[in-house]
Amino acid sequence: MGDVAAFIEEMNSAAVDWQLIVYGNAMHGFTHENASEYKIPGVAYHAQADARSSAAMESFFTELFGRQR
């Protein structure tokens, strides 16, 4: 959490438009449906975080580039 606080302070000091999204209970590799096959500690698929992150990414791209037709 110290790194997160430092990041927040740095972004606020730079006066930039930023956001930080944290997906609770999601581990590294949470968008990889076959992550459990690798049996790597701290890596696991998390369907809800996968769906939420996809929606957030789509929203971000729409904000940047507008709705594609």
PyMOL Python script that loads the backbone (N, CA, C, O; Angstrom):
from pymol import cmd

cmd.read_pdbstr("""\
ATOM      1  N   MET A   1       0.828  -1.198   0.000  1.00  0.00           N
ATOM      2  CA  MET A   1       0.000   0.000   0.000  1.00  0.00           C
ATOM      3  C   MET A   1       0.868   1.257   0.000  1.00  0.00           C
ATOM      4  O   MET A   1       0.429   2.327  -0.421  1.00  0.00           O
ATOM      5  N   GLY A   2       2.087   1.116   0.471  1.00  0.00           N
ATOM      6  CA  GLY A   2       2.997   2.254   0.434  1.00  0.00           C
ATOM      7  C   GLY A   2       3.289   2.701  -0.987  1.00  0.00           C
ATOM      8  O   GLY A   2       3.361   3.897  -1.269  1.00  0.00           O
ATOM      9  N   ASP A   3       3.456   1.731  -1.882  1.00  0.00           N
ATOM     10  CA  ASP A   3       3.686   2.062  -3.289  1.00  0.00           C
ATOM     11  C   ASP A   3       2.461   2.739  -3.901  1.00  0.00           C
ATOM     12  O   ASP A   3       2.590   3.660  -4.706  1.00  0.00           O
ATOM     13  N   VAL A   4       1.279   2.276  -3.514  1.00  0.00           N
ATOM     14  CA  VAL A   4       0.043   2.881  -4.015  1.00  0.00           C
ATOM     15  C   VAL A   4      -0.053   4.326  -3.546  1.00  0.00           C
ATOM     16  O   VAL A   4      -0.371   5.215  -4.335  1.00  0.00           O
ATOM     17  N   ALA A   5       0.220   4.566  -2.270  1.00  0.00           N
ATOM     18  CA  ALA A   5       0.180   5.928  -1.732  1.00  0.00           C
ATOM     19  C   ALA A   5       1.194   6.823  -2.438  1.00  0.00           C
ATOM     20  O   ALA A   5       0.907   7.984  -2.730  1.00  0.00           O
ATOM     21  N   ALA A   6       2.374   6.283  -2.710  1.00  0.00           N
ATOM     22  CA  ALA A   6       3.399   7.060  -3.411  1.00  0.00           C
ATOM     23  C   ALA A   6       2.952   7.394  -4.832  1.00  0.00           C
ATOM     24  O   ALA A   6       3.179   8.501  -5.320  1.00  0.00           O
ATOM     25  N   PHE A   7       2.314   6.426  -5.492  1.00  0.00           N
ATOM     26  CA  PHE A   7       1.793   6.663  -6.839  1.00  0.00           C
ATOM     27  C   PHE A   7       0.740   7.764  -6.825  1.00  0.00           C
ATOM     28  O   PHE A   7       0.770   8.674  -7.653  1.00  0.00           O
ATOM     29  N   ILE A   8      -0.188   7.676  -5.882  1.00  0.00           N
ATOM     30  CA  ILE A   8      -1.249   8.680  -5.773  1.00  0.00           C
ATOM     31  C   ILE A   8      -0.650  10.060  -5.552  1.00  0.00           C
ATOM     32  O   ILE A   8      -1.064  11.028  -6.190  1.00  0.00           O
ATOM     33  N   GLU A   9       0.310  10.152  -4.663  1.00  0.00           N
ATOM     34  CA  GLU A   9       0.958  11.436  -4.394  1.00  0.00           C
ATOM     35  C   GLU A   9       1.658  11.969  -5.640  1.00  0.00           C
ATOM     36  O   GLU A   9       1.565  13.156  -5.950  1.00  0.00           O
ATOM     37  N   GLU A  10       2.350  11.098  -6.346  1.00  0.00           N
ATOM     38  CA  GLU A  10       3.056  11.525  -7.557  1.00  0.00           C
ATOM     39  C   GLU A  10       2.088  12.027  -8.619  1.00  0.00           C
ATOM     40  O   GLU A  10       2.342  13.049  -9.255  1.00  0.00           O
ATOM     41  N   MET A  11       0.986  11.321  -8.817  1.00  0.00           N
ATOM     42  CA  MET A  11       0.005  11.734  -9.822  1.00  0.00           C
ATOM     43  C   MET A  11      -0.658  13.055  -9.429  1.00  0.00           C
ATOM     44  O   MET A  11      -0.842  13.937 -10.267  1.00  0.00           O
ATOM     45  N   ASN A  12      -1.012  13.183  -8.153  1.00  0.00           N
ATOM     46  CA  ASN A  12      -1.625  14.423  -7.685  1.00  0.00           C
ATOM     47  C   ASN A  12      -0.656  15.596  -7.796  1.00  0.00           C
ATOM     48  O   ASN A  12      -1.058  16.699  -8.169  1.00  0.00           O
ATOM     49  N   SER A  13       0.608  15.369  -7.478  1.00  0.00           N
ATOM     50  CA  SER A  13       1.618  16.425  -7.586  1.00  0.00           C
ATOM     51  C   SER A  13       1.810  16.867  -9.029  1.00  0.00           C
ATOM     52  O   SER A  13       2.079  18.038  -9.298  1.00  0.00           O
ATOM     53  N   ALA A  14       1.674  15.934  -9.947  1.00  0.00           N
ATOM     54  CA  ALA A  14       1.822  16.245 -11.368  1.00  0.00           C
ATOM     55  C   ALA A  14       0.562  16.890 -11.945  1.00  0.00           C
ATOM     56  O   ALA A  14       0.573  17.364 -13.082  1.00  0.00           O
ATOM     57  N   ALA A  15      -0.516  16.910 -11.174  1.00  0.00           N
ATOM     58  CA  ALA A  15      -1.789  17.503 -11.594  1.00  0.00           C
ATOM     59  C   ALA A  15      -2.286  16.910 -12.916  1.00  0.00           C
ATOM     60  O   ALA A  15      -2.766  17.627 -13.795  1.00  0.00           O
ATOM     61  N   VAL A  16      -2.158  15.582 -13.035  1.00  0.00           N
ATOM     62  CA  VAL A  16      -2.631  14.902 -14.239  1.00  0.00           C
ATOM     63  C   VAL A  16      -3.978  14.233 -13.980  1.00  0.00           C
ATOM     64  O   VAL A  16      -4.359  13.997 -12.834  1.00  0.00           O
ATOM     65  N   ASP A  17      -4.682  13.936 -15.052  1.00  0.00           N
ATOM     66  CA  ASP A  17      -5.943  13.215 -14.979  1.00  0.00           C
ATOM     67  C   ASP A  17      -5.607  11.727 -14.903  1.00  0.00           C
ATOM     68  O   ASP A  17      -5.048  11.170 -15.847  1.00  0.00           O
ATOM     69  N   TRP A  18      -5.941  11.083 -13.797  1.00  0.00           N
ATOM     70  CA  TRP A  18      -5.557   9.690 -13.620  1.00  0.00           C
ATOM     71  C   TRP A  18      -6.628   8.950 -12.842  1.00  0.00           C
ATOM     72  O   TRP A  18      -7.498   9.546 -12.208  1.00  0.00           O
ATOM     73  N   GLN A  19      -6.535   7.634 -12.913  1.00  0.00           N
ATOM     74  CA  GLN A  19      -7.386   6.793 -12.081  1.00  0.00           C
ATOM     75  C   GLN A  19      -6.635   5.507 -11.782  1.00  0.00           C
ATOM     76  O   GLN A  19      -5.755   5.092 -12.537  1.00  0.00           O
ATOM     77  N   LEU A  20      -6.988   4.898 -10.692  1.00  0.00           N
ATOM     78  CA  LEU A  20      -6.410   3.628 -10.280  1.00  0.00           C
ATOM     79  C   LEU A  20      -7.574   2.710  -9.950  1.00  0.00           C
ATOM     80  O   LEU A  20      -8.405   3.031  -9.101  1.00  0.00           O
ATOM     81  N   ILE A  21      -7.631   1.576 -10.620  1.00  0.00           N
ATOM     82  CA  ILE A  21      -8.709   0.624 -10.391  1.00  0.00           C
ATOM     83  C   ILE A  21      -8.104  -0.624  -9.758  1.00  0.00           C
ATOM     84  O   ILE A  21      -7.161  -1.206 -10.296  1.00  0.00           O
ATOM     85  N   VAL A  22      -8.641  -1.025  -8.633  1.00  0.00           N
ATOM     86  CA  VAL A  22      -8.179  -2.214  -7.928  1.00  0.00           C
ATOM     87  C   VAL A  22      -9.326  -3.220  -7.904  1.00  0.00           C
ATOM     88  O   VAL A  22     -10.441  -2.889  -7.501  1.00  0.00           O
ATOM     89  N   TYR A  23      -9.052  -4.431  -8.330  1.00  0.00           N
ATOM     90  CA  TYR A  23     -10.054  -5.490  -8.334  1.00  0.00           C
ATOM     91  C   TYR A  23      -9.808  -6.392  -7.130  1.00  0.00           C
ATOM     92  O   TYR A  23      -8.861  -7.178  -7.111  1.00  0.00           O
ATOM     93  N   GLY A  24     -10.668  -6.267  -6.134  1.00  0.00           N
ATOM     94  CA  GLY A  24     -10.522  -7.044  -4.905  1.00  0.00           C
ATOM     95  C   GLY A  24     -10.588  -8.542  -5.152  1.00  0.00           C
ATOM     96  O   GLY A  24     -11.377  -9.019  -5.968  1.00  0.00           O
ATOM     97  N   ASN A  25      -9.752  -9.270  -4.440  1.00  0.00           N
ATOM     98  CA  ASN A  25      -9.676 -10.729  -4.493  1.00  0.00           C
ATOM     99  C   ASN A  25      -9.172 -11.274  -5.824  1.00  0.00           C
ATOM    100  O   ASN A  25      -9.192 -12.486  -6.039  1.00  0.00           O
ATOM    101  N   ALA A  26      -8.724 -10.403  -6.717  1.00  0.00           N
ATOM    102  CA  ALA A  26      -8.166 -10.858  -7.994  1.00  0.00           C
ATOM    103  C   ALA A  26      -6.650 -10.930  -7.878  1.00  0.00           C
ATOM    104  O   ALA A  26      -6.014 -10.064  -7.278  1.00  0.00           O
ATOM    105  N   MET A  27      -6.093 -11.968  -8.458  1.00  0.00           N
ATOM    106  CA  MET A  27      -4.647 -12.149  -8.453  1.00  0.00           C
ATOM    107  C   MET A  27      -4.088 -11.765  -9.819  1.00  0.00           C
ATOM    108  O   MET A  27      -4.836 -11.422 -10.734  1.00  0.00           O
ATOM    109  N   HIS A  28      -2.769 -11.826  -9.944  1.00  0.00           N
ATOM    110  CA  HIS A  28      -2.112 -11.559 -11.212  1.00  0.00           C
ATOM    111  C   HIS A  28      -2.629 -12.553 -12.251  1.00  0.00           C
ATOM    112  O   HIS A  28      -2.892 -13.712 -11.930  1.00  0.00           O
ATOM    113  N   GLY A  29      -2.773 -12.101 -13.484  1.00  0.00           N
ATOM    114  CA  GLY A  29      -3.241 -12.990 -14.542  1.00  0.00           C
ATOM    115  C   GLY A  29      -4.731 -13.246 -14.495  1.00  0.00           C
ATOM    116  O   GLY A  29      -5.203 -14.247 -15.034  1.00  0.00           O
ATOM    117  N   PHE A  30      -5.485 -12.356 -13.857  1.00  0.00           N
ATOM    118  CA  PHE A  30      -6.910 -12.612 -13.636  1.00  0.00           C
ATOM    119  C   PHE A  30      -7.744 -12.650 -14.912  1.00  0.00           C
ATOM    120  O   PHE A  30      -8.905 -13.054 -14.860  1.00  0.00           O
ATOM    121  N   THR A  31      -7.191 -12.241 -16.061  1.00  0.00           N
ATOM    122  CA  THR A  31      -7.953 -12.299 -17.312  1.00  0.00           C
ATOM    123  C   THR A  31      -7.649 -13.554 -18.126  1.00  0.00           C
ATOM    124  O   THR A  31      -8.253 -13.773 -19.177  1.00  0.00           O
ATOM    125  N   HIS A  32      -6.736 -14.364 -17.658  1.00  0.00           N
ATOM    126  CA  HIS A  32      -6.316 -15.563 -18.387  1.00  0.00           C
ATOM    127  C   HIS A  32      -7.109 -16.766 -17.868  1.00  0.00           C
ATOM    128  O   HIS A  32      -6.850 -17.268 -16.774  1.00  0.00           O
ATOM    129  N   GLU A  33      -8.078 -17.219 -18.668  1.00  0.00           N
ATOM    130  CA  GLU A  33      -8.975 -18.289 -18.230  1.00  0.00           C
ATOM    131  C   GLU A  33      -8.248 -19.587 -17.864  1.00  0.00           C
ATOM    132  O   GLU A  33      -8.766 -20.370 -17.068  1.00  0.00           O
ATOM    133  N   ASN A  34      -7.089 -19.825 -18.415  1.00  0.00           N
ATOM    134  CA  ASN A  34      -6.349 -21.059 -18.143  1.00  0.00           C
ATOM    135  C   ASN A  34      -5.197 -20.840 -17.171  1.00  0.00           C
ATOM    136  O   ASN A  34      -4.275 -21.654 -17.113  1.00  0.00           O
ATOM    137  N   ALA A  35      -5.234 -19.765 -16.416  1.00  0.00           N
ATOM    138  CA  ALA A  35      -4.135 -19.419 -15.514  1.00  0.00           C
ATOM    139  C   ALA A  35      -3.831 -20.519 -14.506  1.00  0.00           C
ATOM    140  O   ALA A  35      -2.670 -20.722 -14.150  1.00  0.00           O
ATOM    141  N   SER A  36      -4.846 -21.229 -14.043  1.00  0.00           N
ATOM    142  CA  SER A  36      -4.621 -22.261 -13.020  1.00  0.00           C
ATOM    143  C   SER A  36      -3.790 -23.431 -13.554  1.00  0.00           C
ATOM    144  O   SER A  36      -3.192 -24.167 -12.770  1.00  0.00           O
ATOM    145  N   GLU A  37      -3.746 -23.609 -14.859  1.00  0.00           N
ATOM    146  CA  GLU A  37      -2.963 -24.696 -15.449  1.00  0.00           C
ATOM    147  C   GLU A  37      -1.470 -24.529 -15.180  1.00  0.00           C
ATOM    148  O   GLU A  37      -0.727 -25.510 -15.147  1.00  0.00           O
ATOM    149  N   TYR A  38      -1.036 -23.289 -14.989  1.00  0.00           N
ATOM    150  CA  TYR A  38       0.390 -23.025 -14.809  1.00  0.00           C
ATOM    151  C   TYR A  38       0.854 -23.262 -13.379  1.00  0.00           C
ATOM    152  O   TYR A  38       2.053 -23.355 -13.118  1.00  0.00           O
ATOM    153  N   LYS A  39      -0.092 -23.359 -12.458  1.00  0.00           N
ATOM    154  CA  LYS A  39       0.207 -23.632 -11.049  1.00  0.00           C
ATOM    155  C   LYS A  39       1.296 -22.701 -10.494  1.00  0.00           C
ATOM    156  O   LYS A  39       2.239 -23.137  -9.834  1.00  0.00           O
ATOM    157  N   ILE A  40       1.131 -21.416 -10.784  1.00  0.00           N
ATOM    158  CA  ILE A  40       2.048 -20.395 -10.298  1.00  0.00           C
ATOM    159  C   ILE A  40       1.379 -19.678  -9.126  1.00  0.00           C
ATOM    160  O   ILE A  40       0.274 -19.156  -9.272  1.00  0.00           O
ATOM    161  N   PRO A  41       2.028 -19.648  -7.979  1.00  0.00           N
ATOM    162  CA  PRO A  41       1.434 -18.946  -6.824  1.00  0.00           C
ATOM    163  C   PRO A  41       1.129 -17.485  -7.162  1.00  0.00           C
ATOM    164  O   PRO A  41       1.951 -16.792  -7.762  1.00  0.00           O
ATOM    165  N   GLY A  42      -0.049 -17.033  -6.774  1.00  0.00           N
ATOM    166  CA  GLY A  42      -0.440 -15.652  -7.000  1.00  0.00           C
ATOM    167  C   GLY A  42      -1.023 -15.381  -8.371  1.00  0.00           C
ATOM    168  O   GLY A  42      -1.304 -14.229  -8.704  1.00  0.00           O
ATOM    169  N   VAL A  43      -1.211 -16.420  -9.173  1.00  0.00           N
ATOM    170  CA  VAL A  43      -1.781 -16.279 -10.515  1.00  0.00           C
ATOM    171  C   VAL A  43      -3.051 -17.105 -10.575  1.00  0.00           C
ATOM    172  O   VAL A  43      -3.024 -18.311 -10.328  1.00  0.00           O
ATOM    173  N   ALA A  44      -4.171 -16.461 -10.903  1.00  0.00           N
ATOM    174  CA  ALA A  44      -5.439 -17.180 -10.988  1.00  0.00           C
ATOM    175  C   ALA A  44      -6.455 -16.366 -11.778  1.00  0.00           C
ATOM    176  O   ALA A  44      -6.485 -15.138 -11.702  1.00  0.00           O
ATOM    177  N   TYR A  45      -7.276 -17.063 -12.526  1.00  0.00           N
ATOM    178  CA  TYR A  45      -8.363 -16.410 -13.266  1.00  0.00           C
ATOM    179  C   TYR A  45      -9.434 -15.958 -12.284  1.00  0.00           C
ATOM    180  O   TYR A  45      -9.726 -16.644 -11.304  1.00  0.00           O
ATOM    181  N   HIS A  46     -10.016 -14.786 -12.562  1.00  0.00           N
ATOM    182  CA  HIS A  46     -11.106 -14.257 -11.738  1.00  0.00           C
ATOM    183  C   HIS A  46     -12.131 -13.651 -12.701  1.00  0.00           C
ATOM    184  O   HIS A  46     -11.939 -12.547 -13.210  1.00  0.00           O
ATOM    185  N   ALA A  47     -13.215 -14.381 -12.943  1.00  0.00           N
ATOM    186  CA  ALA A  47     -14.196 -14.014 -13.966  1.00  0.00           C
ATOM    187  C   ALA A  47     -14.782 -12.616 -13.755  1.00  0.00           C
ATOM    188  O   ALA A  47     -14.906 -11.846 -14.708  1.00  0.00           O
ATOM    189  N   GLN A  48     -15.139 -12.288 -12.522  1.00  0.00           N
ATOM    190  CA  GLN A  48     -15.755 -10.986 -12.261  1.00  0.00           C
ATOM    191  C   GLN A  48     -14.771  -9.846 -12.536  1.00  0.00           C
ATOM    192  O   GLN A  48     -15.143  -8.842 -13.144  1.00  0.00           O
ATOM    193  N   ALA A  49     -13.536  -9.992 -12.097  1.00  0.00           N
ATOM    194  CA  ALA A  49     -12.533  -8.960 -12.363  1.00  0.00           C
ATOM    195  C   ALA A  49     -12.228  -8.879 -13.854  1.00  0.00           C
ATOM    196  O   ALA A  49     -11.994  -7.791 -14.380  1.00  0.00           O
ATOM    197  N   ASP A  50     -12.230 -10.018 -14.536  1.00  0.00           N
ATOM    198  CA  ASP A  50     -12.015 -10.041 -15.983  1.00  0.00           C
ATOM    199  C   ASP A  50     -13.097  -9.222 -16.685  1.00  0.00           C
ATOM    200  O   ASP A  50     -12.791  -8.375 -17.524  1.00  0.00           O
ATOM    201  N   ALA A  51     -14.360  -9.474 -16.344  1.00  0.00           N
ATOM    202  CA  ALA A  51     -15.470  -8.750 -16.967  1.00  0.00           C
ATOM    203  C   ALA A  51     -15.414  -7.263 -16.642  1.00  0.00           C
ATOM    204  O   ALA A  51     -15.619  -6.423 -17.518  1.00  0.00           O
ATOM    205  N   ARG A  52     -15.139  -6.941 -15.388  1.00  0.00           N
ATOM    206  CA  ARG A  52     -15.076  -5.539 -14.984  1.00  0.00           C
ATOM    207  C   ARG A  52     -13.918  -4.806 -15.657  1.00  0.00           C
ATOM    208  O   ARG A  52     -14.065  -3.656 -16.070  1.00  0.00           O
ATOM    209  N   SER A  53     -12.777  -5.466 -15.765  1.00  0.00           N
ATOM    210  CA  SER A  53     -11.631  -4.807 -16.390  1.00  0.00           C
ATOM    211  C   SER A  53     -11.869  -4.603 -17.882  1.00  0.00           C
ATOM    212  O   SER A  53     -11.441  -3.594 -18.443  1.00  0.00           O
ATOM    213  N   SER A  54     -12.542  -5.543 -18.528  1.00  0.00           N
ATOM    214  CA  SER A  54     -12.879  -5.384 -19.948  1.00  0.00           C
ATOM    215  C   SER A  54     -13.814  -4.206 -20.156  1.00  0.00           C
ATOM    216  O   SER A  54     -13.638  -3.421 -21.088  1.00  0.00           O
ATOM    217  N   ALA A  55     -14.804  -4.083 -19.289  1.00  0.00           N
ATOM    218  CA  ALA A  55     -15.737  -2.957 -19.379  1.00  0.00           C
ATOM    219  C   ALA A  55     -15.017  -1.625 -19.128  1.00  0.00           C
ATOM    220  O   ALA A  55     -15.287  -0.632 -19.803  1.00  0.00           O
ATOM    221  N   ALA A  56     -14.099  -1.613 -18.154  1.00  0.00           N
ATOM    222  CA  ALA A  56     -13.352  -0.393 -17.857  1.00  0.00           C
ATOM    223  C   ALA A  56     -12.461  -0.005 -19.033  1.00  0.00           C
ATOM    224  O   ALA A  56     -12.347   1.175 -19.364  1.00  0.00           O
ATOM    225  N   MET A  57     -11.831  -0.990 -19.663  1.00  0.00           N
ATOM    226  CA  MET A  57     -10.975  -0.719 -20.812  1.00  0.00           C
ATOM    227  C   MET A  57     -11.800  -0.185 -21.982  1.00  0.00           C
ATOM    228  O   MET A  57     -11.393   0.767 -22.649  1.00  0.00           O
ATOM    229  N   GLU A  58     -12.944  -0.791 -22.225  1.00  0.00           N
ATOM    230  CA  GLU A  58     -13.816  -0.324 -23.303  1.00  0.00           C
ATOM    231  C   GLU A  58     -14.278   1.110 -23.048  1.00  0.00           C
ATOM    232  O   GLU A  58     -14.307   1.928 -23.968  1.00  0.00           O
ATOM    233  N   SER A  59     -14.635   1.412 -21.811  1.00  0.00           N
ATOM    234  CA  SER A  59     -15.048   2.769 -21.447  1.00  0.00           C
ATOM    235  C   SER A  59     -13.903   3.763 -21.660  1.00  0.00           C
ATOM    236  O   SER A  59     -14.116   4.863 -22.170  1.00  0.00           O
ATOM    237  N   PHE A  60     -12.696   3.372 -21.269  1.00  0.00           N
ATOM    238  CA  PHE A  60     -11.526   4.222 -21.442  1.00  0.00           C
ATOM    239  C   PHE A  60     -11.268   4.501 -22.923  1.00  0.00           C
ATOM    240  O   PHE A  60     -11.028   5.647 -23.304  1.00  0.00           O
ATOM    241  N   PHE A  61     -11.316   3.466 -23.754  1.00  0.00           N
ATOM    242  CA  PHE A  61     -11.093   3.655 -25.183  1.00  0.00           C
ATOM    243  C   PHE A  61     -12.179   4.527 -25.806  1.00  0.00           C
ATOM    244  O   PHE A  61     -11.891   5.342 -26.683  1.00  0.00           O
ATOM    245  N   THR A  62     -13.418   4.364 -25.363  1.00  0.00           N
ATOM    246  CA  THR A  62     -14.504   5.210 -25.863  1.00  0.00           C
ATOM    247  C   THR A  62     -14.257   6.663 -25.479  1.00  0.00           C
ATOM    248  O   THR A  62     -14.486   7.571 -26.279  1.00  0.00           O
ATOM    249  N   GLU A  63     -13.788   6.881 -24.252  1.00  0.00           N
ATOM    250  CA  GLU A  63     -13.473   8.238 -23.811  1.00  0.00           C
ATOM    251  C   GLU A  63     -12.373   8.846 -24.684  1.00  0.00           C
ATOM    252  O   GLU A  63     -12.446  10.017 -25.057  1.00  0.00           O
ATOM    253  N   LEU A  64     -11.377   8.061 -25.002  1.00  0.00           N
ATOM    254  CA  LEU A  64     -10.250   8.570 -25.795  1.00  0.00           C
ATOM    255  C   LEU A  64     -10.588   8.743 -27.278  1.00  0.00           C
ATOM    256  O   LEU A  64     -10.250   9.760 -27.883  1.00  0.00           O
ATOM    257  N   PHE A  65     -11.249   7.752 -27.851  1.00  0.00           N
ATOM    258  CA  PHE A  65     -11.417   7.716 -29.298  1.00  0.00           C
ATOM    259  C   PHE A  65     -12.845   7.865 -29.777  1.00  0.00           C
ATOM    260  O   PHE A  65     -13.085   7.923 -30.983  1.00  0.00           O
ATOM    261  N   GLY A  66     -13.802   7.930 -28.861  1.00  0.00           N
ATOM    262  CA  GLY A  66     -15.206   8.005 -29.235  1.00  0.00           C
ATOM    263  C   GLY A  66     -15.746   6.627 -29.601  1.00  0.00           C
ATOM    264  O   GLY A  66     -14.992   5.663 -29.740  1.00  0.00           O
ATOM    265  N   ARG A  67     -17.039   6.557 -29.750  1.00  0.00           N
ATOM    266  CA  ARG A  67     -17.688   5.288 -30.078  1.00  0.00           C
ATOM    267  C   ARG A  67     -17.393   4.948 -31.533  1.00  0.00           C
ATOM    268  O   ARG A  67     -17.605   5.768 -32.426  1.00  0.00           O
ATOM    269  N   GLN A  68     -16.903   3.733 -31.765  1.00  0.00           N
ATOM    270  CA  GLN A  68     -16.623   3.266 -33.119  1.00  0.00           C
ATOM    271  C   GLN A  68     -17.904   2.757 -33.762  1.00  0.00           C
ATOM    272  O   GLN A  68     -18.713   2.096 -33.111  1.00  0.00           O
ATOM    273  N   ARG A  69     -18.080   3.058 -35.005  1.00  0.00           N
ATOM    274  CA  ARG A  69     -19.308   2.622 -35.713  1.00  0.00           C
ATOM    275  C   ARG A  69     -18.985   1.629 -36.784  1.00  0.00           C
ATOM    276  O   ARG A  69     -19.884   1.155 -37.478  1.00  0.00           O
TER     277      ARG A  69
END
""", "prot")
cmd.dss("prot")
cmd.show_as("cartoon", "prot")
cmd.util.cbc("prot")
cmd.orient("prot")
